[in-house]
Amino acid sequence: MQVVNGAPADKLADRTQWRKSSASNPSGNCVEVAALQDGDVAVRNSRHPSGPALIYTRAEMAAFLAGVKNGEFDDLG
């Protein structure tokens, strides 16, 4: 299966290890991430584990995480 944005998250790979933040709450409002075999990173909604996954390159994830650490998205929290 070709890995593209919107691919069903449960079809990405048998060895995909999804994980979520320890800060996630028990109500199920969580985002999960997984490293893919080609080095990209998949993101999915934990409430819909077989729903669509968004696929990002490592560079895109690094840019996003740098923005989070710098407070660029604090107005959304």
Backbone as a printed PyTorch tensor [residue, N CA C, xyz], in Angstrom:
tensor([[[  0.8380,  -1.1860,   0.0000],
         [  0.0000,   0.0000,   0.0000],
         [  0.8770,   1.2420,   0.0000]],

        [[  0.5580,   2.1710,  -0.8730],
         [  1.2740,   3.4380,  -0.8990],
         [  0.8020,   4.2860,   0.2720]],

        [[  1.7410,   4.8870,   0.9840],
         [  1.4050,   5.7120,   2.1440],
         [  1.2200,   7.1540,   1.6880]],

        [[ -0.0150,   7.6270,   1.7910],
         [ -0.3550,   8.9980,   1.4090],
         [ -1.2810,   9.5870,   2.4710]],

        [[ -1.4110,  10.9030,   2.4890],
         [ -2.3430,  11.5490,   3.4130],
         [ -3.7490,  11.0130,   3.1940]],

        [[ -4.4060,  10.7210,   4.2930],
         [ -5.7600,  10.2000,   4.2310],
         [ -5.8370,   8.6930,   4.1650]],

        [[ -4.6860,   8.0210,   4.1380],
         [ -4.6900,   6.5620,   4.1190],
         [ -5.3100,   6.0540,   5.4140]],

        [[ -6.0490,   4.9380,   5.3650],
         [ -6.6090,   4.3970,   6.6060],
         [ -5.4900,   4.0570,   7.5950]],

        [[ -5.5590,   4.5990,   8.7860],
         [ -4.4830,   4.4490,   9.7640],
         [ -4.2100,   2.9930,  10.1100]],

        [[ -5.2570,   2.1760,  10.1340],
         [ -5.0570,   0.7750,  10.5040],
         [ -4.4860,  -0.0590,   9.3670]],

        [[ -4.2800,   0.5310,   8.2010],
         [ -3.7280,  -0.1950,   7.0580],
         [ -2.2860,   0.2100,   6.7350]],

        [[ -1.6860,   1.0950,   7.5320],
         [ -0.3530,   1.6000,   7.1950],
         [  0.7050,   0.5150,   7.2170]],

        [[  0.8160,  -0.2150,   8.2980],
         [  1.7970,  -1.2990,   8.3980],
         [  1.4850,  -2.1290,   9.6310]],

        [[  1.7480,  -3.4090,   9.5280],
         [  1.4970,  -4.2990,  10.6680],
         [  2.3540,  -3.9440,  11.8690]],

        [[  3.5420,  -3.4170,  11.6230],
         [  4.4620,  -3.1180,  12.7240],
         [  4.4110,  -1.6630,  13.1770]],

        [[  3.4240,  -0.9130,  12.7360],
         [  3.2930,   0.4820,  13.1420],
         [  2.9540,   0.5440,  14.6240]],

        [[  3.7670,   1.2690,  15.3830],
         [  3.5580,   1.4170,  16.8230],
         [  3.0090,   2.8060,  17.1040]],

        [[  1.7140,   2.8850,  17.3230],
         [  1.0790,   4.1640,  17.6360],
         [  1.3280,   4.4990,  19.0940]],

        [[  1.5320,   5.7890,  19.3620],
         [  1.7090,   6.2230,  20.7490],
         [  1.0910,   7.6080,  20.9280]],

        [[  0.7460,   7.8940,  22.1970],
         [  0.1830,   9.2080,  22.5050],
         [  0.8820,   9.7730,  23.7270]],

        [[  0.7130,  11.0310,  23.9350],
         [  1.3520,  11.7370,  25.0330],
         [  0.8540,  11.2290,  26.3800]],

        [[  1.7390,  11.2280,  27.3560],
         [  1.3300,  10.8790,  28.7180],
         [  0.3990,  11.9540,  29.2930]],

        [[  0.3350,  13.1210,  28.6470],
         [ -0.5580,  14.1980,  29.0860],
         [ -1.9720,  14.0330,  28.5250]],

        [[ -2.1920,  13.0050,  27.7160],
         [ -3.5220,  12.7680,  27.1600],
         [ -4.5030,  12.4640,  28.2740]],

        [[ -5.7680,  12.7930,  28.0220],
         [ -6.7750,  12.5660,  29.0650],
         [ -7.6010,  11.3150,  28.7600]],

        [[ -8.2660,  10.7580,  29.7640],
         [ -9.0160,   9.5140,  29.5720],
         [-10.3080,   9.6590,  28.7670]],

        [[-10.6760,  10.8620,  28.3920],
         [-11.9130,  11.0500,  27.6370],
         [-11.7700,  10.6970,  26.1640]],

        [[-10.5730,  10.3610,  25.7330],
         [-10.3650,   9.9490,  24.3570],
         [-10.0420,  11.0690,  23.3960]],

        [[ -9.7840,  12.2620,  23.9060],
         [ -9.4190,  13.3850,  23.0500],
         [ -7.9110,  13.4080,  22.8540]],

        [[ -7.4260,  12.4700,  22.0840],
         [ -5.9810,  12.3040,  21.9410],
         [ -5.5740,  12.2310,  20.4750]],

        [[ -4.3830,  12.6500,  20.2240],
         [ -3.7520,  12.4900,  18.9310],
         [ -2.6440,  11.4650,  19.1180]],

        [[ -2.5380,  10.5170,  18.1980],
         [ -1.4940,   9.5060,  18.2650],
         [ -0.5450,   9.6830,  17.0870]],

        [[  0.7110,   9.3560,  17.3030],
         [  1.7250,   9.4430,  16.2530],
         [  2.4230,   8.1060,  16.1120]],

        [[  2.9870,   7.8810,  14.9130],
         [  3.7440,   6.6570,  14.6600],
         [  4.8300,   6.9510,  13.6520]],

        [[  6.0140,   6.4110,  13.9060],
         [  7.0990,   6.4940,  12.9300],
         [  6.8600,   5.4300,  11.8700]],

        [[  6.9260,   5.8230,  10.6110],
         [  6.7360,   4.8790,   9.5140],
         [  8.0820,   4.3460,   9.0290]],

        [[  8.0470,   3.2420,   8.3100],
         [  9.2780,   2.5880,   7.8660],
         [ 10.1420,   3.4710,   6.9780]],

        [[  9.5280,   4.3830,   6.2210],
         [ 10.3070,   5.2460,   5.3310],
         [ 10.8350,   6.4960,   6.0270]],

        [[ 10.5550,   6.6380,   7.3370],
         [ 11.0440,   7.7850,   8.0900],
         [ 10.0140,   8.8680,   8.3080]],

        [[  8.9080,   8.8100,   7.5760],
         [  7.8520,   9.7950,   7.7780],
         [  7.1390,   9.5290,   9.1000]],

        [[  6.2650,  10.4580,   9.4880],
         [  5.5160,  10.3360,  10.7320],
         [  4.0260,  10.4070,  10.4060]],

        [[  3.2600,   9.4550,  10.9350],
         [  1.8110,   9.4320,  10.7400],
         [  1.1350,   9.9710,  11.9930]],

        [[  0.0200,  10.6570,  11.8060],
         [ -0.7600,  11.2270,  12.9050],
         [ -2.2160,  10.8110,  12.7090]],

        [[ -2.8540,  10.3530,  13.8060],
         [ -4.2640,   9.9650,  13.7180],
         [ -5.0250,  10.3940,  14.9690]],

        [[ -6.3360,  10.4050,  14.8720],
         [ -7.2310,  10.6830,  15.9840],
         [ -7.4360,   9.3720,  16.7350]],

        [[ -7.1470,   9.3500,  18.0260],
         [ -7.2490,   8.1050,  18.7950],
         [ -8.6840,   7.5840,  18.8810]],

        [[ -9.6660,   8.4560,  18.7360],
         [-11.0630,   8.0110,  18.7690],
         [-11.4650,   7.2820,  17.5000]],

        [[-10.6760,   7.4320,  16.4350],
         [-10.9710,   6.7970,  15.1490],
         [ -9.7130,   6.0940,  14.6400]],

        [[ -9.2910,   5.0080,  15.2980],
         [ -8.0280,   4.3620,  14.9550],
         [ -7.9430,   3.8090,  13.5290]],

        [[ -9.0790,   3.5640,  12.9000],
         [ -9.0270,   3.0930,  11.5210],
         [ -9.3440,   4.2100,  10.5330]],

        [[ -9.5120,   5.4280,  11.0550],
         [ -9.7980,   6.5830,  10.2110],
         [ -8.5520,   7.0520,   9.4690]],

        [[ -8.6540,   8.1790,   8.7950],
         [ -7.5340,   8.6680,   7.9950],
         [ -6.3520,   9.1210,   8.8450]],

        [[ -5.1720,   8.9080,   8.3040],
         [ -3.9370,   9.3640,   8.9380],
         [ -3.3260,  10.4760,   8.0920]],

        [[ -2.7550,  11.4530,   8.7550],
         [ -1.9920,  12.4950,   8.0660],
         [ -0.5290,  12.0890,   8.1180]],

        [[  0.1640,  12.2420,   7.0130],
         [  1.5600,  11.8180,   6.9010],
         [  2.4400,  13.0470,   6.7410]],

        [[  3.4790,  13.1410,   7.5810],
         [  4.4010,  14.2750,   7.5500],
         [  5.8360,  13.7750,   7.4350]],

        [[  6.6680,  14.5690,   6.7830],
         [  8.0910,  14.2520,   6.7510],
         [  8.6920,  14.6090,   8.1070]],

        [[  9.8920,  14.1070,   8.3700],
         [ 10.5700,  14.4570,   9.6300],
         [ 10.8230,  15.9580,   9.6970]],

        [[ 11.1460,  16.5770,   8.5720],
         [ 11.4000,  18.0250,   8.5560],
         [ 10.1310,  18.8010,   8.8970]],

        [[  9.0030,  18.3630,   8.3780],
         [  7.7320,  19.0310,   8.6980],
         [  7.4020,  18.8810,  10.1740]],

        [[  7.6090,  17.6960,  10.7320],
         [  7.3450,  17.4900,  12.1630],
         [  8.2950,  18.3250,  13.0100]],

        [[  9.5580,  18.4080,  12.6140],
         [ 10.5290,  19.2050,  13.3670],
         [ 10.1200,  20.6770,  13.3740]],

        [[  9.6380,  21.1830,  12.2400],
         [  9.2020,  22.5770,  12.1650],
         [  7.9860,  22.8060,  13.0560]],

        [[  7.0410,  21.8740,  13.0450],
         [  5.8610,  22.0000,  13.8900],
         [  6.2380,  21.9660,  15.3690]],

        [[  7.0520,  21.0060,  15.7610],
         [  7.4490,  20.8910,  17.1640],
         [  8.2400,  22.1100,  17.6310]],

        [[  9.0660,  22.6730,  16.7550],
         [  9.7970,  23.8880,  17.1140],
         [  8.8110,  25.0250,  17.3700]],

        [[  7.7750,  25.1210,  16.5410],
         [  6.7540,  26.1460,  16.7420],
         [  6.0090,  25.9600,  18.0580]],

        [[  5.6960,  24.7050,  18.3910],
         [  5.0270,  24.4200,  19.6660],
         [  5.9210,  24.8410,  20.8200]],

        [[  7.1900,  24.4510,  20.7680],
         [  8.1190,  24.7790,  21.8520],
         [  8.3320,  26.2760,  21.9870]],

        [[  8.2260,  27.0000,  20.8780],
         [  8.4040,  28.4540,  20.9040],
         [  7.1260,  29.2020,  21.2730]],

        [[  6.0420,  28.4800,  21.5170],
         [  4.8060,  29.1170,  21.9350],
         [  3.9630,  29.6890,  20.8090]],

        [[  4.2800,  29.3420,  19.5720],
         [  3.5580,  29.9040,  18.4250],
         [  2.0960,  29.4840,  18.3480]],

        [[  1.7180,  28.4400,  19.0550],
         [  0.3480,  27.9300,  19.0030],
         [ -0.3610,  28.0290,  20.3570]],

        [[  0.2140,  28.7530,  21.2760],
         [ -0.3610,  28.8450,  22.6260],
         [ -1.7910,  29.4100,  22.6150]],

        [[ -2.1140,  30.2350,  21.6340],
         [ -3.4560,  30.8150,  21.5650],
         [ -4.5140,  29.7790,  21.2190]],

        [[ -4.1110,  28.5830,  20.7880],
         [ -5.0590,  27.5370,  20.4270],
         [ -5.3960,  26.6190,  21.5900]],

        [[ -4.6350,  26.7040,  22.6730],
         [ -4.8100,  25.7850,  23.8040],
         [ -5.7960,  26.2490,  24.8280]]])
